[in-house]
């Protein structure tokens, strides 16, 4: 737990946009601005000013109170968020079947699709309501062949509110079948470098209500664009 506290505090302190990072973690913990302001004894407008970067970067004292408040509120709710973060957050090997990336601030599904120049294959109406805190790139073939079902949750890193970008895809059927049978689902799925997507993959996306996109941008270009967020 101390390691997670240090991770959150360090990320805020070192962020180019500390207010946006504070907002990300507050929303990940499911804490409202009102709850937070009462706990750390500052006004809601001050919290809003920090998160929108209208106020100077928070000092060490404010960051500590912020992190303590998130943990104490979560403890009162059964420690569900902290336990989930500690279970899902693990260092990945260098030669990984997948790589997990987090954003410094949440991004909407429509903006994410615009940035990667995505083509919407299924469920465009759900993009408006999606908020992403990160994305995971997945070597589709290797994950299907080499990853055990018990390892699947590792694809989510520290948050379930993320997009999956599948690379080395043939028709898209296999990745969507895996998602269909998995206990937890990504908020959005992108098939990289594919022109024709299997009808079953589209059907699964519709059943699961997951927006399904495709993009022809290179993975390097996608990373370059998204790391600027």
C-alpha positions in Angstrom: 0.0 0.0 0.0 2.9 2.4 0.8 4.3 1.7 -2.6 1.0 2.6 -4.3 0.8 5.8 -2.2 4.3 6.8 -3.3 3.5 6.0 -6.9 0.4 8.3 -6.9 2.2 11.1 -5.0 5.3 10.9 -7.2 3.2 10.9 -10.4 1.4 14.1 -9.3 4.6 15.8 -8.2 6.5 15.0 -11.4 3.7 15.6 -13.8 3.7 18.4 -16.4 0.0 18.8 -15.6 -0.3 17.9 -11.8 -3.9 19.1 -11.7 -5.0 16.8 -14.5 -3.1 13.9 -12.8 -4.9 14.7 -9.5 -8.2 14.5 -11.4 -7.3 11.2 -13.0 -6.6 9.6 -9.6 -9.6 11.1 -7.9 -11.9 9.7 -10.7 -10.1 6.3 -10.6 -10.9 6.1 -6.9 -14.5 7.1 -7.6 -14.3 10.1 -5.3 -16.3 13.3 -6.0 -14.9 16.8 -5.7 -17.3 17.4 -2.8 -16.1 14.3 -1.0 -12.5 15.3 -1.5 -12.9 18.9 -0.5 -14.6 17.9 2.8 -11.9 15.4 3.6 -8.9 17.6 3.0 -10.8 20.7 4.2 -10.5 23.0 1.2 -13.3 24.4 -0.9 -14.8 22.5 -3.9 -13.8 25.5 -6.1 -10.2 25.1 -4.9 -10.2 21.4 -5.9 -11.6 22.4 -9.3 -8.9 25.1 -9.7 -6.2 22.6 -9.0 -7.6 20.0 -11.4 -8.0 22.5 -14.2 -4.5 23.9 -13.6 -5.9 27.4 -12.8 -4.1 27.3 -9.5 -0.3 26.8 -8.9 1.0 23.3 -8.6 0.1 21.8 -5.3 2.8 21.5 -2.7 4.0 18.4 -0.9 1.5 19.0 1.9 -1.5 19.2 -0.4 -0.4 16.1 -2.3 0.0 14.1 0.9 -3.4 15.2 2.1 -4.9 14.4 -1.3 -3.4 10.8 -1.3 -4.4 10.2 2.3 -7.9 11.3 1.5 -8.3 8.9 -1.4 -7.0 6.0 0.7 -9.2 6.8 3.7 -12.3 7.2 1.6 -11.6 3.9 -0.2 -11.0 2.2 3.2 -14.4 3.3 4.3 -15.9 1.7 1.1 -14.1 -1.6 1.7 -10.7 -1.0 0.1 -12.0 -2.1 -3.3 -10.0 0.3 -5.4 -6.7 -0.1 -3.5 -7.0 -3.8 -3.6 -7.8 -3.8 -7.3 -4.9 -1.5 -8.1 -2.4 -3.5 -6.0 -3.6 -6.7 -7.7 -3.4 -5.4 -11.2 -0.3 -3.2 -11.0 2.8 -5.3 -11.8 6.0 -4.6 -13.5 6.2 -6.1 -17.0 9.2 -8.0 -18.5 11.1 -6.2 -21.3 10.0 -8.7 -23.9 6.4 -8.5 -23.1 3.3 -9.9 -24.9 1.7 -6.6 -24.1 2.5 -3.1 -22.9 0.5 -0.9 -20.6 0.3 2.9 -20.9 -1.5 5.3 -18.7 -2.6 8.9 -19.5 -1.8 11.8 -17.2 -5.5 12.9 -17.6 -8.6 11.0 -18.8 -9.6 11.2 -22.5 -13.0 10.7 -24.1 -13.6 8.0 -26.6 -14.4 10.4 -29.4 -11.1 12.2 -28.9 -9.2 9.0 -28.7 -10.6 7.8 -32.0 -9.8 11.1 -33.6 -6.2 11.0 -32.4 -5.5 7.5 -33.8 -7.5 8.2 -37.0 -9.8 5.3 -36.2 -12.5 3.9 -38.3 -15.6 2.9 -36.3 -16.6 -0.6 -37.0 -19.2 -1.1 -34.3 -21.1 0.8 -31.6 -20.3 4.4 -32.5 -23.0 5.7 -30.1 -21.0 4.5 -27.0 -17.9 6.5 -27.8 -19.5 9.7 -26.3 -19.9 8.1 -22.9 -16.4 6.5 -22.6 -13.6 7.9 -20.5 -10.2 6.3 -20.9 -7.4 6.4 -18.4 -4.9 4.5 -20.6 -4.4 1.9 -23.3 -2.7 -1.5 -23.7 -1.0 -2.7 -26.9 -1.4 -6.4 -27.3 0.5 -8.8 -29.6 -2.7 -10.6 -30.6 -1.1 -13.9 -31.8 1.3 -14.3 -28.9 -1.2 -13.5 -26.2 -3.7 -16.0 -27.6 -1.0 -18.7 -27.8 1.1 -18.0 -24.8 -1.0 -16.2 -22.1 -2.9 -18.2 -19.5 -6.4 -17.1 -18.5 -5.2 -16.2 -15.0 -2.8 -13.6 -16.5 -5.5 -11.8 -18.5 -6.2 -9.2 -15.8 -2.6 -8.0 -16.1 -3.6 -6.4 -19.4 -5.5 -3.7 -17.5 -2.6 -2.4 -15.5 -3.9 0.0 -12.8 -7.3 0.7 -14.3 -10.1 -1.1 -16.1 -11.0 2.1 -18.0 -8.7 1.5 -20.9 -8.5 0.7 -24.6 -7.0 -2.5 -26.0 -4.9 -2.1 -29.3 -4.5 -5.5 -30.9 -1.5 -5.8 -33.2 -0.7 -8.7 -35.6 -4.4 -9.2 -36.3 -5.8 -11.3 -39.1 -9.6 -11.0 -38.9 -10.2 -9.9 -35.4 -12.2 -12.9 -34.4 -9.8 -14.5 -31.9 -9.2 -11.3 -29.8 -12.9 -10.7 -29.6 -13.6 -14.3 -28.6 -11.1 -13.9 -25.8 -12.8 -10.7 -24.6 -16.2 -12.4 -24.9 -15.3 -15.1 -22.4 -13.1 -13.0 -20.1 -14.6 -11.8 -16.8 -13.6 -8.2 -17.3 -13.7 -6.2 -20.5 -11.9 -3.2 -22.0 -13.9 0.0 -22.6 -12.8 0.1 -26.3 -11.0 -2.2 -28.8 -8.8 -1.2 -31.7 -7.7 -3.6 -34.4 -4.4 -2.4 -35.9 -3.6 -2.6 -39.6 -6.7 -4.6 -40.6 -9.1 -3.9 -43.5 -11.7 -6.5 -43.2 -13.0 -7.6 -39.7 -14.7 -10.9 -39.1 -18.5 -10.7 -38.7 -18.4 -12.7 -35.5 -15.9 -10.1 -34.0 -18.4 -7.3 -34.9 -21.3 -9.3 -33.4 -19.4 -9.9 -30.1 -18.5 -6.2 -29.9 -22.2 -5.4 -30.3 -23.3 -7.9 -27.6 -20.7 -6.6 -25.2 -21.4 -3.0 -26.1 -17.8 -2.2 -26.8 -16.9 0.3 -29.5 -14.7 -1.5 -32.1 -12.3 0.5 -34.2 -9.6 -0.1 -36.7 -6.6 2.1 -37.6 -3.9 2.1 -40.2 -1.5 4.4 -38.4 1.7 2.8 -37.4 2.1 1.8 -33.7 5.0 4.2 -33.4 2.8 7.1 -34.6 0.0 6.1 -32.3 2.4 6.1 -29.3 3.9 9.4 -30.3 0.4 11.0 -30.5 -0.9 9.5 -27.3 2.1 10.2 -25.2 1.6 13.9 -25.7 -1.7 13.7 -23.8 
